[in-house]
Amino acid sequence: MTFRLASAAALVALLFSSCASDSNLTVLSKSRSYSSLSSGGNSGYFGRSEVFTTAQPSPALFQQAAGKPKDKHGMAFYKPSERNRLVRTTAYTCSESDHLQYGSQNATGTQLRYTDRVRSAAADWAVYPVGTVFRIKGMQQLFVVDDYGSALTGTNTVDIYTPTKDYMAAWGRRNVELTVVQWGSYARSAEILAKRTQYPHCAQMYTAINRLMSSASTASR
């Protein structure tokens, strides 16, 4: 496990250092990709059918989760030190009515990603702070938390970005074995959210993150 995490961390560094300039890591507009497919276009990445294959979580994870406090979906809360988790996942895309206004941007103001190597995900930033990188058992891609959603706040659910409604439906809702490769930044999350506290879900995440950072500061004294 240590070797796999180290290898994955090295890949994370490579991805973040190269994704802005590597022509093989094209950042795709979610609005463009959906219109291309829905109009019958068959060229490019989205010309092929996507099949999401995830592996069954280990029995040990189910046993471990059974004795933990749960969110409203019945999914376990984990300590940051517990990198392997049983996690409820959903999927989203830009053509949903509540996402259209954001175009191809995520909550950090950069482009949502969907490539063979790295893909965007949304979560409660008090659970998975912005920049958190994770793997899903059975999939080769790395996922990066760069988005959030009001329905995710207060839960452990991770929302996987997909470029079309067909892809979103193909993912559906599934419980997966998730491994955190690299934790993101609570400080960066708070910095972004501080300017958006007029929105209830942002205010809720902002308050929760500040509570976590305050507790961590007190514990370190």
C-alpha positions as CSV (number, residue, x, y, z in Angstrom):
1,M,0.0,0.0,0.0
2,T,2.8,2.4,0.9
3,F,4.5,1.8,-2.5
4,R,1.2,2.3,-4.4
5,L,0.5,5.6,-2.6
6,A,4.0,6.8,-3.3
7,S,3.7,6.0,-6.9
8,A,0.3,7.7,-7.1
9,A,1.7,10.8,-5.4
10,A,4.4,10.9,-8.0
11,L,1.8,10.8,-10.7
12,V,-0.2,13.5,-9.0
13,A,2.9,15.8,-9.1
14,L,3.3,15.0,-12.8
15,L,-0.3,15.7,-13.6
16,F,-0.4,19.1,-11.9
17,S,2.9,20.1,-13.4
18,S,1.9,19.2,-16.9
19,C,-1.8,19.5,-17.3
20,A,-1.6,23.2,-18.3
21,S,0.8,22.5,-21.2
22,D,0.5,18.9,-22.1
23,S,-1.5,18.6,-25.4
24,N,-2.5,15.1,-24.4
25,L,-4.3,16.5,-21.4
26,T,-6.9,18.6,-23.1
27,V,-9.2,20.4,-20.8
28,L,-12.7,19.9,-22.2
29,S,-15.6,22.3,-21.9
30,K,-18.5,20.5,-20.3
31,S,-21.0,22.5,-22.4
32,R,-19.1,21.8,-25.6
33,S,-18.6,18.1,-24.9
34,Y,-22.3,17.6,-24.3
35,S,-23.5,19.6,-27.3
36,S,-21.1,17.6,-29.5
37,L,-22.5,14.3,-28.4
38,S,-26.1,15.2,-28.3
39,S,-25.9,16.6,-31.8
40,G,-24.6,13.3,-33.1
41,G,-20.9,14.1,-33.2
42,N,-18.7,11.0,-33.1
43,S,-15.3,12.5,-33.1
44,G,-12.8,13.0,-30.3
45,Y,-12.9,11.6,-26.8
46,F,-16.6,11.5,-26.4
47,G,-17.2,9.7,-29.6
48,R,-16.8,6.4,-27.9
49,S,-19.1,4.8,-25.3
50,E,-18.0,5.2,-21.7
51,V,-18.2,2.2,-19.4
52,F,-17.5,2.9,-15.8
53,T,-16.0,-0.2,-14.2
54,T,-15.5,-0.1,-10.4
55,A,-14.4,-2.9,-8.2
56,Q,-16.3,-4.3,-5.3
57,P,-15.2,-2.7,-2.0
58,S,-13.4,-5.0,0.3
59,P,-15.4,-6.8,3.0
60,A,-13.2,-5.3,5.7
61,L,-14.4,-1.8,4.7
62,F,-18.0,-2.8,5.2
63,Q,-17.2,-4.2,8.6
64,Q,-15.1,-1.1,9.5
65,A,-17.9,1.3,8.4
66,A,-20.6,-0.5,10.4
67,G,-19.5,0.8,13.8
68,K,-18.9,4.5,12.7
69,P,-21.2,7.5,13.0
70,K,-23.2,8.0,9.8
71,D,-24.4,10.9,7.6
72,K,-28.0,11.3,6.4
73,H,-27.3,8.7,3.7
74,G,-26.1,6.1,6.2
75,M,-22.5,6.4,5.1
76,A,-19.7,6.4,7.6
77,F,-17.7,9.4,8.8
78,Y,-13.9,8.7,8.8
79,K,-10.9,10.2,10.5
80,P,-8.4,12.0,8.1
81,S,-5.8,9.2,8.9
82,E,-8.2,6.7,7.4
83,R,-7.4,6.9,3.7
84,N,-9.3,3.8,2.6
85,R,-13.1,4.5,2.7
86,L,-16.4,3.1,1.7
87,V,-18.0,6.1,0.0
88,R,-21.3,6.9,-1.7
89,T,-20.8,8.5,-5.1
90,T,-23.1,10.2,-7.5
91,A,-22.4,11.9,-10.9
92,Y,-23.2,15.3,-12.4
93,T,-22.9,17.2,-15.6
94,C,-23.3,20.7,-16.9
95,S,-26.6,20.2,-18.8
96,E,-28.5,19.9,-15.5
97,S,-30.4,23.1,-14.8
98,D,-28.5,24.0,-11.7
99,H,-25.1,23.7,-13.4
100,L,-25.8,25.6,-16.7
101,Q,-24.8,29.0,-15.2
102,Y,-21.3,27.8,-14.4
103,G,-20.4,26.7,-17.9
104,S,-17.1,24.8,-18.0
105,Q,-15.8,26.1,-14.7
106,N,-15.5,24.4,-11.4
107,A,-15.8,26.1,-8.0
108,T,-12.1,27.3,-8.1
109,G,-12.7,29.2,-11.3
110,T,-10.7,26.8,-13.5
111,Q,-11.8,24.2,-16.1
112,L,-13.4,21.0,-15.1
113,R,-11.3,18.0,-16.2
114,Y,-12.3,14.7,-17.8
115,T,-9.4,12.8,-19.4
116,D,-8.0,9.3,-19.3
117,R,-5.6,10.4,-16.5
118,V,-7.4,13.0,-14.3
119,R,-11.0,13.9,-13.7
120,S,-12.8,16.5,-11.6
121,A,-15.0,15.7,-8.6
122,A,-17.2,17.7,-6.2
123,A,-17.5,17.2,-2.4
124,D,-18.2,18.9,0.9
125,W,-14.9,20.8,1.3
126,A,-15.1,20.3,5.1
127,V,-14.8,16.6,4.4
128,Y,-12.6,16.5,1.3
129,P,-10.9,20.0,1.0
130,V,-10.2,21.5,-2.4
131,G,-7.2,19.8,-4.1
132,T,-7.8,16.4,-2.5
133,V,-6.7,13.7,-4.9
134,F,-8.2,10.2,-4.7
135,R,-8.5,6.9,-6.6
136,I,-11.5,4.7,-6.9
137,K,-10.9,0.9,-6.8
138,G,-11.1,-0.6,-10.2
139,M,-10.4,2.7,-12.1
140,Q,-7.1,3.9,-13.5
141,Q,-7.8,7.6,-13.3
142,L,-7.0,10.0,-10.5
143,F,-9.8,12.3,-9.3
144,V,-9.3,15.8,-8.0
145,V,-11.8,17.7,-5.8
146,D,-12.1,21.1,-7.4
147,D,-15.9,21.6,-7.1
148,Y,-18.7,21.5,-4.6
149,G,-22.5,21.3,-4.5
150,S,-25.3,22.3,-2.1
151,A,-26.6,18.7,-2.0
152,L,-23.2,17.4,-0.9
153,T,-22.9,19.7,2.1
154,G,-22.9,17.9,5.4
155,T,-22.5,14.5,3.7
156,N,-19.6,12.2,2.8
157,T,-20.9,11.8,-0.8
158,V,-18.5,12.5,-3.7
159,D,-20.0,13.7,-7.0
160,I,-18.0,12.6,-10.0
161,Y,-18.0,15.0,-13.0
162,T,-19.1,13.5,-16.3
163,P,-19.3,15.4,-19.6
164,T,-22.8,14.3,-20.7
165,K,-26.2,13.2,-19.3
166,D,-25.6,9.8,-20.8
167,Y,-22.4,9.4,-18.9
168,M,-24.0,10.7,-15.8
169,A,-26.8,8.1,-16.1
170,A,-24.1,5.4,-16.8
171,W,-22.4,6.2,-13.5
172,G,-25.7,6.5,-11.5
173,R,-25.3,6.1,-7.8
174,R,-22.8,3.6,-6.4
175,N,-20.8,2.9,-3.3
176,V,-17.1,2.5,-4.0
177,E,-13.8,1.9,-2.3
178,L,-12.1,5.3,-2.3
179,T,-8.4,5.8,-1.4
180,V,-7.1,9.3,-0.6
181,V,-3.8,9.8,-2.3
182,Q,-3.2,13.4,-1.2
183,W,-5.2,15.7,1.0
184,G,-6.1,19.1,-0.2
185,S,-6.0,22.4,1.7
186,Y,-8.5,23.5,4.3
187,A,-6.9,26.9,4.3
188,R,-7.4,27.3,0.6
189,S,-10.9,26.0,0.9
190,A,-11.7,28.6,3.5
191,E,-10.1,31.3,1.5
192,I,-12.4,30.6,-1.5
193,L,-15.5,30.1,0.6
194,A,-15.0,33.3,2.7
195,K,-16.2,35.3,-0.3
196,R,-19.3,33.2,-0.8
197,T,-20.9,33.0,2.6
198,Q,-24.1,34.6,1.3
199,Y,-24.9,31.1,0.0
200,P,-26.0,28.8,2.8
201,H,-24.1,25.7,1.7
202,C,-20.9,27.8,1.4
203,A,-21.4,29.3,4.8
204,Q,-22.0,25.9,6.3
205,M,-18.7,24.5,4.8
206,Y,-16.8,27.7,5.8
207,T,-18.0,27.4,9.4
208,A,-17.2,23.7,9.6
209,I,-13.7,24.2,8.1
210,N,-12.9,27.0,10.5
211,R,-14.0,24.8,13.4
212,L,-11.7,22.0,12.1
213,M,-8.7,24.3,11.7
214,S,-9.3,25.8,15.2
215,S,-9.5,22.4,16.8
216,A,-6.3,21.3,15.0
217,S,-4.5,24.5,16.1
218,T,-5.6,23.9,19.7
219,A,-4.5,20.2,19.7
220,S,-1.0,21.2,18.4
221,R,-0.3,23.5,21.3
